Amino acid sequence: MPIFYLIFGHLVADFILQPYELIRWKFKGWQGIMFHAVIHFLLYLLVFFPYLPDLTVFLTVLAVAGAHFAIDRVKVDTERRGRRFRLYFVLDQVSHLVLMTGGGFLLGGLQPKFADLSYFSILYQDPLVMAGLVLLLFFTYPLEIWFFQRKRESTPEVTFKPDYDAMLKRAVVFTAIYGAFMIFGIYRVAAFY
């Protein structure tokens, strides 16, 4: 389960909470990259709040955020010299995914500190809900960035202008499909156990 929390936090911090101004700041110097890594760290702490206080969680999210800084530093330096933006984007995201997989492995045996059966705790601990949130995020902003990187390879001077209508349409379609899957698939099968 912790890998879903790390990926969820990564998608929010790397895409939703990284406006164009922050991207420009990252290309001006390491301070912008550090600020971005701090956003990751704080968001991971928020996502892992039910596990706190726990030194393993704190140190793992600190290590993931620190490694995020290093990966982004390499990506920024590489992107300054080249024009294969989709390749750099994919390598950057795969590096982050490998990092989060390692972090998820380290945190795999931990349990949240709350023991209640509130609606929040049930949803928070449901892997299908977390997987759905991760996929929903993926089909919105990250996919929009992918389309931008593709366009940027042929027109380098183009600036990123998110197509919120297209993102909303993808989100609605995904939610309908995943909702149907959840309602008629998994939970129907689970009822027979």
C-alpha positions in Angstrom: 0.0 0.0 0.0 2.7 2.6 0.8 3.8 2.6 -2.9 0.3 4.0 -3.8 0.7 6.8 -1.3 4.2 7.6 -2.6 3.0 7.6 -6.3 -0.1 9.7 -5.3 2.1 12.2 -3.5 4.5 12.3 -6.5 1.8 12.9 -9.0 0.3 15.7 -7.0 3.7 17.4 -6.2 5.3 16.8 -9.6 2.4 17.9 -11.8 -0.4 19.7 -10.0 1.8 21.6 -7.5 4.5 22.5 -10.1 3.4 25.5 -12.0 5.2 26.9 -15.0 6.9 29.5 -12.8 8.4 26.8 -10.6 9.7 24.9 -13.7 11.4 28.1 -14.9 12.9 28.6 -11.5 14.3 25.0 -11.6 16.1 25.8 -14.8 17.6 29.0 -13.3 19.4 27.2 -10.4 19.4 24.5 -7.8 17.2 26.5 -5.4 14.1 26.0 -7.6 14.8 22.2 -7.6 15.3 22.3 -3.8 12.0 24.1 -3.3 10.3 21.5 -5.5 11.9 18.7 -3.5 10.7 20.3 -0.2 7.1 20.4 -1.7 7.5 16.6 -2.3 8.7 16.1 1.3 5.9 18.0 2.9 3.3 16.4 0.7 4.6 12.9 1.5 4.4 13.8 5.2 0.8 14.8 4.7 -0.1 11.7 2.8 1.6 9.5 5.4 0.1 11.4 8.3 -1.8 8.4 9.6 1.6 6.6 10.0 3.2 9.4 12.0 5.1 9.7 14.3 7.3 7.0 12.9 11.0 7.4 12.3 11.1 4.9 9.4 8.4 6.8 7.6 10.0 10.2 8.2 13.5 9.0 7.0 12.1 7.2 4.0 10.1 10.2 2.8 13.1 12.4 3.4 15.3 10.0 1.4 12.7 9.9 -1.4 12.4 13.7 -1.5 16.2 14.0 -1.4 16.6 11.6 -4.3 13.9 13.4 -6.1 16.1 16.5 -5.9 19.1 14.6 -7.4 17.0 13.1 -10.3 15.5 16.4 -11.2 18.9 18.1 -11.1 20.2 15.6 -13.7 17.0 16.0 -15.8 17.3 19.8 -15.8 21.0 19.6 -16.8 20.3 17.1 -19.5 17.3 18.9 -20.9 19.3 22.1 -21.2 21.7 20.4 -23.6 19.2 18.3 -25.7 15.9 18.3 -27.5 14.5 14.8 -26.9 12.0 16.0 -24.3 9.7 12.9 -24.3 12.7 10.6 -23.7 13.9 12.8 -20.8 10.4 13.0 -19.4 10.0 9.2 -19.5 13.5 8.5 -18.0 12.7 11.1 -15.3 9.4 9.5 -14.4 10.8 5.9 -14.5 13.6 6.9 -12.2 11.0 8.4 -9.8 8.9 5.2 -10.0 11.9 3.0 -9.2 12.7 5.2 -6.3 9.1 5.1 -5.0 9.0 1.3 -5.4 12.1 1.1 -3.2 10.5 3.5 -0.7 7.2 1.5 -0.8 9.2 -1.7 -0.1 10.9 -0.1 2.9 7.5 0.9 4.3 5.6 -2.2 3.3 5.1 -3.8 6.7 4.0 -0.6 8.5 0.4 -0.1 9.7 -1.3 3.3 10.1 -1.5 4.5 13.7 -5.3 4.8 13.8 -7.4 1.8 14.6 -10.9 3.2 14.0 -13.2 2.1 11.3 -14.1 5.6 10.1 -15.0 6.1 6.5 -11.7 7.9 5.9 -9.6 5.1 7.4 -11.4 2.4 5.4 -11.0 4.4 2.1 -7.4 5.3 3.0 -6.4 1.7 3.4 -8.3 0.3 0.4 -5.8 -0.4 -2.3 -8.4 -0.2 -5.1 -9.4 3.3 -4.0 -5.8 4.4 -3.9 -5.0 2.8 -7.2 -8.1 4.5 -8.7 -6.9 7.9 -7.4 -3.4 7.3 -8.8 -4.8 6.4 -12.2 -7.2 9.3 -12.2 -4.4 11.7 -11.5 -2.3 10.0 -14.2 -4.9 10.5 -16.9 -5.2 14.2 -16.2 -2.1 16.3 -15.7 0.7 13.9 -16.4 -0.9 12.8 -19.7 -1.3 16.5 -20.6 2.4 17.1 -19.9 3.2 14.1 -22.2 1.2 15.7 -25.0 3.1 19.0 -24.4 6.5 17.3 -24.5 5.6 15.7 -27.8 4.6 19.1 -29.2 7.7 20.7 -27.7 10.0 18.4 -29.7 8.8 19.9 -33.0 8.2 23.4 -31.7 10.7 24.1 -28.8 9.5 27.6 -28.2 5.9 26.5 -27.3 4.8 27.1 -23.8 2.7 24.8 -21.7 -1.0 25.7 -21.7 -3.0 22.9 -20.0 -6.2 21.9 -21.8 -8.5 21.6 -18.8 -11.4 20.6 -20.9 -9.5 17.6 -22.3 -8.3 16.7 -18.8 -11.8 16.9 -17.4 -13.1 14.6 -20.2 -10.4 12.1 -19.6 -11.2 12.2 -15.8 -14.9 11.7 -16.3 -14.4 8.8 -18.7 -11.8 7.2 -16.4 -14.1 7.6 -13.4 -17.1 6.1 -15.2 -15.0 3.1 -16.3 -13.2 2.6 -13.0 -16.5 3.2 -11.1 -18.2 0.5 -13.1 -15.3 -1.8 -12.6 -15.4 -1.2 -8.8 -19.2 -1.6 -8.5 -19.8 -4.5 -10.9 -16.4 -6.3 -10.8 -14.3 -6.4 -7.8 -17.0 -5.9 -5.1 -19.4 -8.4 -6.7 -16.6 -11.0 -6.8 -15.7 -10.2 -3.2 -19.2 -10.7 -2.1 -19.0 -14.4 -3.0 -16.0 -15.1 -0.8 
